[in-house]
């Protein structure tokens, strides 16, 4: 085994992923052999690192800053260190500035995902003891509920209050759609808040937006049928992704291989159909990201009607917004 290959195998091991030719190609594309040696020594003080890897101290400082911008490392209390696992490397690196990403890198990530990582993610999600993300209902789908005199809506369920209450907001590219490119949903719509927003902008991954622009972005993603998903990376408000079932590295694997209930927490709301207003058009069947609605033959012999399988409904509100006859509403359960 060559020394060069050993370096990339050690990097893969630090990412807690089995030896994979697809992942090794990504690592070889992302970092040079010399950079890999430095990454394996992290975290540490620049002076100490310079001695270990035979670099100049200023060169180490410059390289650590570049690693941060490229999303190869993450910031910790002990200093920059290699991403803790493949998902973090994927999300951080593919949300970086355009100057660090070319089509070859995007294709390598896509090949890795489609050949093996998608199924590996599903198996990983199935082992979770607690969901790693939670659904936030679309604001437009629960707007009337939130404005009622006896509303039980919590602040963390209200996208409008979340946005208006943030100290600062940044938008970053969707790492998943950027590589898979399976749909035409917008890229620059994932939101980071407060210190996470400052971090994203500092490393050149995102841009600050005003409250008004953030609300407009929120309206656009809801109209597009994207799902508000909040990763539980911290107890404080940090990140809200706007996900599609075609590309999302959580939704897509779970839809294909199961495990959605393990990985994703439902909102406290469920969709409900008023058959009086329903025209049986079936639009909601196509729009539901979770496959929770299907057309079933009515017992009376009438045309098939949409039926919601409540155990599959995650309370995202996408079907409510997309219903042309306004026959769908959200109910607190």
C-alpha positions in Angstrom: 0.0 0.0 0.0 1.4 3.4 -1.0 2.0 6.1 1.6 -0.4 8.4 -0.3 -3.2 5.9 -0.2 -2.6 5.3 3.4 -3.2 9.0 4.1 -6.6 9.0 2.4 -7.5 5.8 4.1 -6.7 7.3 7.5 -8.8 10.4 6.6 -11.8 8.1 5.7 -11.3 6.3 9.0 -11.4 9.6 10.9 -14.7 10.3 9.1 -15.9 7.0 10.6 -16.7 5.5 7.2 -15.6 2.0 5.9 -13.0 1.9 3.1 -14.7 3.1 0.0 -13.3 3.8 -3.5 -15.9 6.4 -4.1 -15.1 8.3 -0.9 -11.4 8.0 -1.5 -11.8 9.7 -4.9 -13.7 12.5 -3.2 -10.9 13.0 -0.6 -8.2 12.8 -3.3 -10.1 15.5 -5.2 -10.6 17.7 -2.2 -7.2 17.7 -0.5 -3.6 17.1 -1.6 -1.4 14.6 0.0 0.4 17.3 2.0 -2.9 18.8 3.1 -4.1 15.3 4.2 -1.0 15.0 6.5 -1.9 18.3 8.1 -5.6 17.3 8.5 -4.6 14.1 10.3 -2.8 16.1 13.0 -5.7 18.4 13.8 -6.7 19.9 16.2 -3.7 21.7 17.5 -1.8 25.0 17.8 -0.3 26.3 14.6 3.2 26.4 16.1 2.9 22.7 17.1 1.4 21.7 13.9 4.1 23.4 11.9 6.7 21.3 13.7 4.8 18.1 13.1 4.3 18.5 9.4 7.4 20.5 8.6 5.4 23.6 7.5 6.1 27.2 8.2 3.8 28.5 11.0 2.3 31.2 8.9 1.7 28.7 6.1 -0.2 26.5 8.6 -2.4 29.4 9.7 -3.2 30.3 6.1 -4.0 26.7 5.3 -6.3 26.3 8.3 -8.2 29.4 7.2 -8.5 28.0 3.7 -9.7 24.6 5.1 -12.4 26.4 6.9 -13.6 28.3 3.8 -13.6 25.0 1.8 -15.6 23.2 4.5 -13.0 20.6 5.0 -12.6 21.4 8.7 -15.1 22.7 11.3 -14.4 25.1 14.1 -14.2 23.7 17.6 -13.0 25.0 21.0 -9.7 23.3 20.5 -9.3 24.8 17.0 -10.2 23.6 13.5 -10.5 19.9 13.0 -11.5 17.5 10.3 -15.3 17.1 9.9 -16.4 14.4 12.4 -18.1 12.3 9.8 -19.0 12.1 6.1 -22.3 13.9 6.4 -20.7 16.9 8.1 -18.0 17.0 5.4 -20.6 16.8 2.7 -22.8 19.5 4.1 -20.0 21.9 5.0 -17.9 21.5 1.8 -20.8 21.6 -0.7 -22.2 24.8 1.0 -18.9 26.5 0.4 -18.1 29.3 -2.1 -18.4 28.5 -5.8 -14.6 29.0 -6.2 -14.0 25.8 -4.3 -16.5 23.6 -6.1 -16.4 22.4 -9.7 -18.5 19.9 -11.6 -16.1 17.1 -11.1 -16.4 17.3 -7.3 -20.2 17.5 -7.6 -20.2 14.4 -9.8 -18.0 12.5 -7.4 -20.3 13.2 -4.5 -23.3 12.2 -6.6 -21.7 8.9 -7.7 -20.8 8.1 -4.1 -24.3 8.9 -2.9 -26.1 6.9 -5.6 -23.7 3.9 -5.5 -23.6 3.3 -1.8 -24.0 6.3 0.6 -27.8 6.6 0.2 -28.5 3.1 1.5 -25.7 3.5 4.1 -27.4 6.7 5.4 -30.8 4.9 5.7 -29.2 2.2 7.8 -27.6 4.8 9.9 -30.8 6.7 10.4 -32.6 3.5 11.5 -30.2 3.1 14.5 -30.9 6.6 15.9 -32.4 6.6 19.4 -33.8 10.1 18.9 -34.7 11.9 15.7 -31.8 14.1 14.4 -34.2 16.6 12.7 -37.7 17.9 13.1 -40.4 19.2 10.7 -41.6 22.8 11.1 -45.0 23.3 9.4 -45.2 25.7 6.5 -46.2 29.1 7.7 -48.9 29.5 5.1 -50.5 26.2 6.1 -50.9 27.2 9.8 -51.3 30.9 9.4 -54.9 31.0 10.4 -54.3 28.7 13.4 -51.5 31.0 14.7 -53.7 34.0 14.5 -56.6 32.5 16.4 -57.5 33.9 19.8 -56.7 30.6 21.6 -53.8 29.5 19.5 -51.7 26.7 21.0 -48.9 27.2 18.4 -45.4 27.3 19.9 -42.9 30.0 18.9 -40.5 27.3 17.5 -43.3 26.1 15.2 -44.0 29.5 13.7 -41.6 30.3 10.8 -42.6 33.9 10.8 -41.8 34.3 14.5 -38.6 32.4 14.1 -37.4 34.7 11.3 -38.5 37.9 12.9 -37.0 36.9 16.3 -33.5 36.1 14.9 -30.6 38.4 15.5 -29.2 37.8 12.1 -30.0 35.4 9.2 -27.8 34.0 6.4 -28.8 31.9 3.4 -26.5 29.1 2.2 -26.7 26.7 -0.8 -28.4 23.4 -0.3 -25.6 20.9 -0.3 -27.9 18.0 -1.3 -29.5 19.6 -4.4 -26.1 21.1 -5.4 -24.6 17.7 -6.0 -27.6 15.5 -7.0 -29.3 18.1 -9.2 -32.4 15.9 -9.5 -34.9 18.8 -9.4 -35.1 22.5 -10.3 -35.9 23.7 -6.7 -33.8 26.8 -5.7 -30.4 26.3 -4.1 -29.8 29.4 -2.0 -32.6 28.9 0.5 -31.2 27.0 3.5 -31.1 29.4 6.5 -28.7 29.8 9.3 -29.3 32.0 12.3 -27.4 34.1 14.8 -23.8 32.9 15.5 -24.3 30.2 12.9 -25.1 32.8 10.3 -22.1 34.8 11.3 -19.9 31.7 10.9 -21.4 30.9 7.5 -20.7 34.4 6.2 -17.3 34.6 7.8 -16.1 31.5 5.8 -17.7 32.7 2.6 -20.4 30.1 2.5 -23.5 32.3 2.7 -24.8 35.9 2.7 -26.6 37.9 5.2 -30.3 38.7 4.4 -32.8 41.1 6.0 -35.9 39.9 7.8 -38.0 41.0 4.8 -35.8 39.0 2.4 -35.9 35.9 4.6 -39.7 36.1 4.8 -39.8 36.4 1.0 -37.5 33.4 0.7 -39.7 31.5 3.1 -42.8 32.3 1.0 -41.1 31.1 -2.2 -39.9 27.7 -0.8 -43.4 27.0 0.6 -45.0 27.7 -2.7 -42.3 25.4 -4.3 -43.4 22.6 -1.9 -40.2 22.3 0.1 -40.2 21.0 3.6 -38.9 23.1 6.6 -36.5 20.7 8.4 -34.6 21.8 11.5 -31.4 19.8 12.3 -30.9 19.4 16.0 -27.3 20.4 16.0 -27.7 22.6 19.1 -30.5 23.4 21.6 -30.4 27.0 20.3 -31.8 28.1 16.9 -29.1 27.3 14.4 -30.2 25.9 11.0 -33.4 25.4 9.0 -33.1 23.5 5.8 -35.7 23.6 3.0 -35.8 20.1 1.7 -37.1 18.2 -1.3 -37.7 14.5 -1.4 -35.7 14.1 -4.6 -32.3 15.2 -3.2 -32.4 15.5 0.6 -29.9 13.1 2.2 -32.4 12.4 5.0 -35.8 12.3 3.1 -34.6 10.4 0.0 -32.8 7.5 1.8 -35.7 7.1 4.2 -38.3 7.1 1.5 -36.4 4.4 -0.4 -35.3 2.2 2.5 -37.4 3.2 5.5 -36.4 4.7 8.8 -38.2 8.1 8.5 -39.8 7.9 12.0 -36.3 7.2 13.5 -34.6 10.1 11.7 -37.3 12.8 11.6 -39.7 14.1 14.2 -43.2 15.0 13.0 -44.7 18.4 13.7 -47.6 18.6 16.1 -50.0 19.1 13.1 -51.6 16.8 10.6 -53.4 17.5 7.3 -57.1 17.0 7.1 -59.4 16.8 4.0 -62.8 18.3 3.9 -64.6 16.1 1.4 -67.3 18.7 0.8 -64.8 21.1 -0.8 -62.5 18.4 -2.3 -62.8 18.0 -6.1 -60.9 14.7 -6.2 -58.2 16.3 -8.5 -55.4 14.3 -6.8 -52.9 17.2 -6.8 -52.2 16.5 -3.1 -51.1 12.9 -3.9 -48.4 14.3 -6.1 -47.4 17.1 -3.8 -47.0 15.2 -0.6 -43.3 14.7 0.1 -43.9 11.7 2.4 -46.3 9.7 0.2 -49.0 10.0 2.9 -51.9 10.6 0.5 -53.4 8.2 -2.0 -56.5 8.0 -4.2 -58.9 5.2 -3.0 -62.1 4.0 -4.5 -65.1 5.2 -2.6 -67.5 2.6 -1.1 -70.4 4.3 -2.9 -68.9 3.6 -6.3 -68.0 7.3 -6.9 -64.7 8.5 -8.3 -61.6 7.7 -6.3 -61.0 10.2 -3.5 -57.8 11.2 -1.7 -57.2 9.6 1.7 -54.5 10.7 4.2 -52.6 7.9 5.9 -52.0 9.8 9.2 -49.2 7.5 10.3 -47.2 8.7 7.3 -48.1 12.4 7.6 -45.3 14.5 9.1 -47.3 17.7 9.3 -45.3 19.7 6.9 -48.3 21.5 5.3 -47.1 21.2 1.7 -50.4 19.6 0.6 -52.4 22.3 2.3 -50.7 25.1 0.4 -50.9 23.2 -2.9 -54.6 22.3 -2.8 -56.4 24.3 -5.5 -59.8 23.9 -3.9 -58.6 24.8 -0.3 -60.1 21.5 0.9 -57.0 20.7 3.0 -56.3 22.3 6.4 -53.9 21.6 9.3 -55.1 20.4 12.7 -53.3 20.2 16.0 -53.0 16.6 17.1 
